[in-house]
């Protein structure tokens, strides 16, 4: 059996979990904004072409 320790992980590390979620959200929004910018909108490496969309 696995030995269980009574250490409250969430109680001590919740700021790291919250900041990790905020950073993940911000990077995702930034990448979406950059991929939709005029400079990169028709780049063949743009992820929207993998979804089957056509160039503008």
N, C-alpha and C positions, 0 to 999 in steps of 0.2 A: 504494500500500500504506500501511497504518497503521504509523507508527513506534512501536516498543515501548520503553518505559523500564523499567529494572530497579529499580523502587521497591517495597519490601515493604509493601503496604498493610495486610494483615492483621496483620503483626507490630507495627505502630505503633498501629493503630486498633481492636484487639480489645476493649479496655474499652468503647468506644462501642457496638460491636455487641452485646456482652453486656448492657449497661445498657439499650439500646433494646429488646431482647427481654424483659427483666424488666419494664420499664415497660409494654410492650404487654400482657403477661400480666396484670399487676396492674390495669390499666385495664379489661381485658376481664372479669376476675372481679368487679371493683367494679360495673361496669355490669350484669352478670347478677344480682348480689345486689340491686342497687337495683330492677331491673325485677321481681324476685320478691318484693319487700317488700310488706307489707300495704297500704301507702299507694298503690302503683302497680300492684297486681296486676290490677285491673279497668279500668285506663285504656285507652281504645280505641287509643291510640298505642303500646301495648306491643307489642314485636316478635313475641310469641307469637301474637297474633291474625293476623298476616300468614301464619303457618304453618298456619292453619285451626283453631286451638284455640278452644274456647268459653269464655266467662267463667265464673268459679267461683261 
